[in-house]
Amino acid sequence: MTLIELIIALIIMSGVILFISFSVVFFMDQVQSNIERSNIYTQLSYTMEDMKMRCVSAIDIGSSFSAGGEEKPELIFKGETDIYNVNPDNPDVNSKSWYKYYLNNGDMVIKTCGPMDSTCSTGSEEVLIDKIYNPTVSFAYNSGESPSLLRVKLTAQSNKVPLGADKEITKEGAIRFWFIDIAK
Amino acid sequence: MSKDLILGRSILKRSKQGEIRVSGFTLIEILISLILISLGLFFCTKVFIAGKYLLKESENKSRAMEIASIHMNEYLVKSYNDLFTGLKKDSGTADAKGFFSWEVNVTDSTIKQVTTKDDIPYEQIEVICSYTENNVNGTPAKKSVRLINIVPFPIMHLFTAVSAPASEATCYKPKPKHAPALSGLCSAEPATSYSDLNFIVFDMPFTIKVQSYLIIFYNLSIDMTDHTNVATTDLILSKCFIIDTSTGKPVAACKDGCGGPTGTPILTEPTVSNMIGTQKLPKGAYILRVIWFKDHNAGKILAKNVSAIIFQSENEP
């Protein structure tokens, strides 16, 4: 092997190694961003399902909407403590709890409060969407629609964006309330 | 015993003649390796491109599903009557760019009954959310998500109407067989039946889609513009009919009016209220007709306002 051959081989191999290294880094980055995106989807879907399941039993609302249409960053309502056992006529006071969906220090959370705490000021919290995904939430009632229909829009931002995807992920839904009107 | 010297992949071989030959990676070998590696990377890239396409496809489908679901919920909260009488078609775009477009179709449908019962009506809601996305090969293709749901015909219905007529009550003395308790002083010629009277104060058309029982409530608000010679015992009377629009005549269950005439002292009661129940009526289009008259000639009485509520039930109330 001549020196020239050696140098050419070295240059080519360096290029190949660099290319493979970048490919591996790129591949890992894509895998990570897809995992993160999948995680965001899961958290958004979980949040939306949580809202749908809790709001079914709502019997009172602490943050009612204007009949002319209004958008709010939080939702406070009173519903079943056991969301799988819907019985609005249950006279047991403790069978109901106040709930609040809102952003707390960047986390999208649901706070569960006592049956008399209509502003849901103190209670236990569960994080639904991590703040690392910079979530936003809006609850809206559109004028002219049924007063028992609430529109929800959730957004989150992925830190790593897969090829060809958008940074922001949006999930929208419409929630039906069975026992109350949210617009007054 | 081999006298070859092995240095990594390169082997220094001693030939029989004593020459030393060097064997190792040749340029051809490296080039072939490069081609193979390139092919591998090419397929990896293909996998990425396919992954990107699948990700975008999944996101688009998921978003289209959300949009369709929102509009489906929007229509499911409406009542059967709202869907029956409201817009049958609606459409729009879900974003400013118009990437996702949606349309809603509401169709009047019935479930055929095998028994003698009436077919059960329902409103079918169809929501379609469409979008155009590129296939793997880059060609645009129109895709859509389609949801269907129904709002069934409720067992109970309510029809309401309010009218502000300006008709004047006519003086009328019914035949004794129709109202034996009345002894009015009107000189009007008595009709053979209440259904022949043309003293209509209110007509309310309505349609029932299955055989039903009805409970009718109506309220007549009176405006007396002339009190001259009106006595406290003078009455204003009203009666209602269910007119079959196909024949133009009262239904058999209310042949001579539904229930007896309701009388109210003109001076002391400014309203006439009545509540009547009917026998089972077959499905069809009907008119609730309210007639009125006064039993004395004195005074001038106008109808200020009439409101009516019909409660329809498939079961006997």
Interface residues (C-beta under 8 A of the other chain):
Chain A: M1 E5 I8 A9 I12 M13 V16 F19 I20 S23 F27 Q30 N34 R37 Y41 E145 S146 S148 L149 R151 P162 L163 G164 A165 I169 T170 K171 E172 G173 A174 I175 R176
Chain B: S10 V22 G24 F25 L27 I30 L34 I37 L41 C44 F48 G51 K52 L55 K56 E59 S62 R63 E66 I67 S69 I70 H71 N73 E74 L76 V77 K78
